[in-house]
Amino acid sequence: MGEDDADSRFHGSKCVVVDCFEDDLNEETGRTLDRYSYRIRPVDGENPLPVGFRHFDLVPVDRSE
């Protein structure tokens, strides 16, 4: 992720999924998981982040962390 990426300020944030959305981006890219985007919020907060994230933008973490 480049420093000029507007979403870079959220890199490394631990969050939970609030909503999952589907669209047809997967038809354009040919990648099944590209159809999903998510609204997420920090684990220690109540408000969702001001941007949505695609499936490939998110990295799961171990729940025991």
DSSP file (Angstrom, degrees, kcal/mol; ACC not computed):
  #  RESIDUE AA STRUCTURE BP1 BP2  ACC     N-H-->O    O-->H-N    N-H-->O    O-->H-N    TCO  KAPPA ALPHA  PHI   PSI    X-CA   Y-CA   Z-CA
    1    1 A M              0   0    0      0, 0.0     2,-0.1     0, 0.0    10,-0.0   0.000 360.0 360.0 360.0 129.1    0.0    0.0    0.0
    2    2 A G    >   -     0   0    0      1,-0.1     3,-1.7     2,-0.0     6,-0.2  -0.437 360.0-121.9 -78.7 153.2    1.4    3.4   -1.0
    3    3 A E  T 3  S+     0   0    0      1,-0.3    -1,-0.1    -2,-0.1     5,-0.1   0.757 113.1  60.3 -64.4 -23.2    1.7    6.3    1.4
    4    4 A D  T 3  S+     0   0    0      4,-0.1     2,-0.3     3,-0.0    -1,-0.3   0.494  77.4 112.2 -83.6  -2.6   -0.5    8.3   -1.0
    5    5 A D    X   -     0   0    0     -3,-1.7     3,-1.7     1,-0.1     4,-0.3  -0.574  68.6-140.0 -71.0 127.4   -3.3    5.8   -0.7
    6    6 A A  T 3  S+     0   0    0     -2,-0.3     3,-0.5     1,-0.3    -1,-0.1   0.754 100.6  51.7 -61.7 -25.4   -6.2    7.5    1.1
    7    7 A D  T >  S+     0   0    0      1,-0.2     3,-2.1     2,-0.1     4,-0.3   0.435  78.2  99.0 -92.1   1.0   -7.0    4.4    3.2
    8    8 A S  G X   +     0   0    0     -3,-1.7     3,-1.4     1,-0.3    -1,-0.2   0.752  68.8  71.3 -62.5 -23.3   -3.4    3.9    4.4
    9    9 A R  G 3  S+     0   0    0     -3,-0.5    -1,-0.3     1,-0.3    -2,-0.1   0.710  97.8  51.0 -65.7 -17.4   -4.2    5.5    7.7
   10   10 A F  G X  S+     0   0    0     -3,-2.1     3,-2.3     2,-0.1    -1,-0.3   0.472  79.2 125.2 -96.9  -3.4   -6.3    2.4    8.5
   11   11 A H  T <  S+     0   0    0     -3,-1.4     3,-0.1    -4,-0.3    -3,-0.0  -0.351  79.7  15.4 -59.8 128.9   -3.5   -0.1    7.7
   12   12 A G  T 3  S+     0   0    0      1,-0.3    -1,-0.3    -2,-0.1     2,-0.2   0.380  90.8 140.2  88.2  -4.0   -2.9   -2.4   10.7
   13   13 A S    <   -     0   0    0     -3,-2.3     2,-0.6     1,-0.1    -1,-0.3  -0.515  50.5-133.9 -72.5 137.8   -6.2   -1.5   12.4
   14   14 A K        +     0   0    0     -2,-0.2    29,-2.3    -3,-0.1    30,-0.3  -0.841  40.6 161.9 -93.4 124.0   -8.0   -4.3   14.1
   15   15 A C  E     -A   42   0A   0     -2,-0.6     2,-0.3    27,-0.3    25,-0.0  -0.841  34.1-131.4-137.3 168.5  -11.7   -4.2   13.2
   16   16 A V  E     -A   41   0A   0     25,-2.7    25,-2.2    -2,-0.3     2,-0.3  -0.931  34.2-105.1-121.5 150.4  -14.9   -6.2   13.1
   17   17 A V  E     +A   40   0A   0     -2,-0.3    23,-0.3    23,-0.2     3,-0.1  -0.591  33.9 175.2 -76.8 130.2  -17.3   -6.5   10.1
   18   18 A V  E     +     0   0A   0     21,-3.4     2,-0.3     1,-0.4    22,-0.2   0.804  68.9   6.2 -99.0 -44.1  -20.5   -4.5   10.6
   19   19 A D  E     -A   39   0A   0     20,-1.6    20,-2.2     2,-0.0     2,-0.4  -0.986  59.0-151.2-141.8 149.4  -22.1   -5.1    7.2
   20   20 A C  E     -A   38   0A   0     -2,-0.3     2,-0.3    18,-0.2    18,-0.2  -0.986  17.3-169.9-121.5 133.2  -21.3   -7.2    4.1
   21   21 A F  E     -A   37   0A   0     16,-3.1    16,-2.0    -2,-0.4     2,-0.4  -0.875   7.6-151.5-121.8 153.8  -22.4   -6.0    0.6
   22   22 A E  E     +A   36   0A   0     -2,-0.3     2,-0.2    14,-0.2    14,-0.2  -0.966  22.3 154.2-125.0 143.3  -22.5   -7.8   -2.8
   23   23 A D        -     0   0    0     12,-1.7     3,-0.3    -2,-0.4    14,-0.0  -0.723  53.0 -91.9-144.1-162.6  -22.2   -6.3   -6.2
   24   24 A D  S >> S+     0   0    0     -2,-0.2     3,-1.4     1,-0.2     4,-0.8   0.117  80.0 115.1-109.9  22.3  -21.1   -7.5   -9.7
   25   25 A L  H >> S+     0   0    0      1,-0.3     4,-2.0     9,-0.3     3,-0.8   0.845  71.7  66.6 -58.0 -32.1  -17.4   -6.4   -9.6
   26   26 A N  H 3> S+     0   0    0     -3,-0.3     4,-2.7     1,-0.3    -1,-0.3   0.796  93.0  59.4 -60.3 -28.4  -16.6  -10.1   -9.8
   27   27 A E  H <4 S+     0   0    0     -3,-1.4    -1,-0.3     1,-0.2    -2,-0.2   0.843 109.0  43.7 -68.7 -32.4  -18.0  -10.3  -13.3
   28   28 A E  H << S+     0   0    0     -3,-0.8    -2,-0.2    -4,-0.8    -1,-0.2   0.864 124.7  32.7 -78.1 -37.2  -15.6   -7.6  -14.5
   29   29 A T  H  < S-     0   0    0     -4,-2.0    -2,-0.2     2,-0.2    -3,-0.2   0.727  94.1-132.2 -94.9 -23.5  -12.5   -9.1  -12.7
   30   30 A G     <  +     0   0    0     -4,-2.7     2,-0.6    -5,-0.3    -3,-0.1   0.530  68.7 121.8  80.9   5.4  -13.3  -12.8  -12.9
   31   31 A R    >   -     0   0    0     -5,-0.2     3,-1.8    -6,-0.2    -1,-0.2  -0.913  57.2-148.3-106.8 117.9  -12.4  -13.2   -9.2
   32   32 A T  G >  S+     0   0    0     -2,-0.6     3,-1.4     1,-0.3    -6,-0.2   0.856  94.1  53.8 -52.1 -45.4  -15.3  -14.6   -7.1
   33   33 A L  G >  S+     0   0    0      1,-0.3     3,-1.6     2,-0.1    22,-0.4   0.601  86.3  82.7 -72.9  -9.8  -14.5  -12.8   -3.9
   34   34 A D  G <  S+     0   0    0     -3,-1.8    -1,-0.3     1,-0.3    -9,-0.3   0.612  76.3  73.8 -68.3  -9.7  -14.4   -9.4   -5.7
   35   35 A R  G <  S+     0   0    0     -3,-1.4   -12,-1.7    -4,-0.2     2,-0.4   0.666  85.5  81.4 -75.2 -14.8  -18.2   -9.3   -5.3
   36   36 A Y  E <   +A   22   0A   0     -3,-1.6    19,-1.7   -14,-0.2     2,-0.3  -0.753  49.2 169.6-101.8 137.3  -17.9   -8.6   -1.6
   37   37 A S  E     -AB  21  54A   0    -16,-2.0   -16,-3.1    -2,-0.4     2,-0.3  -0.949  16.8-150.6-135.3 160.2  -17.3   -5.3    0.2
   38   38 A Y  E     -AB  20  53A   0     15,-3.3    15,-2.3    -2,-0.3     2,-0.5  -0.948  17.9-144.7-137.0 148.0  -17.5   -4.5    3.9
   39   39 A R  E     -A   19   0A   0    -20,-2.2   -21,-3.4    -2,-0.3   -20,-1.6  -0.961  36.5-178.1-103.9 129.0  -18.3   -1.8    6.4
   40   40 A I  E     -A   17   0A   0     -2,-0.5     9,-3.0    11,-0.5   -23,-0.2  -0.864  17.9-158.5-129.0 160.7  -16.0   -2.3    9.4
   41   41 A R  E     -A   16   0A   0    -25,-2.2   -25,-2.7    -2,-0.3     5,-0.0  -0.968  35.4 -93.6-135.0 152.6  -15.4   -0.7   12.8
   42   42 A P  E >   -A   15   0A   0      0, 0.0     3,-1.8     0, 0.0   -27,-0.3  -0.329  33.9-121.9 -61.4 147.1  -12.5   -0.7   15.1
   43   43 A V  T 3  S+     0   0    0    -29,-2.3   -28,-0.1     1,-0.3   -30,-0.0   0.786 114.2  45.4 -62.1 -26.4  -12.7   -3.4   17.8
   44   44 A D  T 3  S+     0   0    0    -30,-0.3    -1,-0.3     2,-0.0     2,-0.3   0.132 110.0  66.7-103.9  20.7  -12.4   -0.7   20.5
   45   45 A G    <   -     0   0    0     -3,-1.8    -4,-0.1     1,-0.1     0, 0.0  -0.854  63.3-145.0-135.4 170.8  -14.9    1.6   18.9
   46   46 A E  S    S+     0   0    0     -2,-0.3    -1,-0.1     2,-0.1    -3,-0.0   0.650  76.2  78.8-107.5 -22.3  -18.6    2.0   18.1
   47   47 A N  S    S-     0   0    0      1,-0.1    -2,-0.0     3,-0.0    -7,-0.0  -0.741  78.5-120.2 -98.1 135.0  -18.5    3.9   14.8
   48   48 A P        -     0   0    0      0, 0.0    -7,-0.3     0, 0.0    -2,-0.1  -0.280  38.9 -95.1 -63.3 153.7  -17.7    2.3   11.4
   49   49 A L        -     0   0    0     -9,-3.0    -9,-0.1     2,-0.1   -39,-0.0  -0.342  35.8-113.6 -64.8 154.0  -14.7    3.6    9.5
   50   50 A P  S    S+     0   0    0      0, 0.0     2,-0.3     0, 0.0    -1,-0.1   0.411  94.6  55.7 -77.1   4.1  -15.6    6.3    6.9
   51   51 A V  S    S-     0   0    0    -11,-0.1   -11,-0.5   -44,-0.1     2,-0.2  -0.940  78.2-124.1-132.3 156.0  -14.7    4.1    3.9
   52   52 A G        -     0   0    0     -2,-0.3     2,-0.4   -13,-0.1   -13,-0.2  -0.611  23.2-145.2 -93.5 160.1  -15.7    0.7    2.7
   53   53 A F  E     -B   38   0A   0    -15,-2.3   -15,-3.3    -2,-0.2     2,-0.1  -0.972   7.2-130.4-129.6 141.9  -13.3   -2.1    2.0
   54   54 A R  E >>  -B   37   0A   0     -2,-0.4     3,-1.8   -17,-0.3     4,-0.6  -0.461  34.9-104.5 -81.6 161.0  -13.2   -4.9   -0.5
   55   55 A H  G >4 S+     0   0    0    -19,-1.7     3,-1.4   -22,-0.4   -21,-0.1   0.890 121.0  54.5 -52.6 -45.0  -12.6   -8.5    0.5
   56   56 A F  G 34 S+     0   0    0      1,-0.3    -1,-0.3   -20,-0.2   -22,-0.1   0.590  99.4  63.8 -71.4  -8.9   -9.0   -8.5   -0.8
   57   57 A D  G <4 S+     0   0    0     -3,-1.8     2,-0.3     2,-0.0    -1,-0.3   0.654  92.2  78.3 -83.1 -17.2   -8.3   -5.4    1.4
   58   58 A L    <<  -     0   0    0     -3,-1.4    -5,-0.0    -4,-0.6     0, 0.0  -0.702  59.2-162.4-102.8 145.4   -8.9   -7.2    4.6
   59   59 A V        -     0   0    0     -2,-0.3    -3,-0.0     0, 0.0     2,-0.0  -0.986  22.0-130.3-124.4 120.0   -6.6   -9.7    6.5
   60   60 A P        -     0   0    0      0, 0.0     2,-0.3     0, 0.0     3,-0.0  -0.359  21.8-156.0 -68.9 150.0   -8.1  -11.9    9.1
   61   61 A V        -     0   0    0     -2,-0.0     2,-0.3     2,-0.0   -47,-0.0  -0.858  29.1 -91.9-120.8 160.4   -6.5  -12.1   12.5
   62   62 A D    >   -     0   0    0     -2,-0.3     3,-1.9     1,-0.1     0, 0.0  -0.539  30.9-136.8 -68.9 129.9   -6.5  -14.8   15.2
   63   63 A R  T 3  S+     0   0    0     -2,-0.3    -1,-0.1     1,-0.3    -2,-0.0   0.709 100.3  67.0 -63.4 -19.9   -9.4  -14.1   17.6
   64   64 A S  T 3         0   0    0      1,-0.2    -1,-0.3     0, 0.0    -2,-0.0   0.583 360.0 360.0 -79.5  -7.4   -7.1  -15.0   20.5
   65   65 A E    <         0   0    0     -3,-1.9    -1,-0.2     0, 0.0    -2,-0.1   0.490 360.0 360.0 -73.9 360.0   -4.9  -11.9   19.8
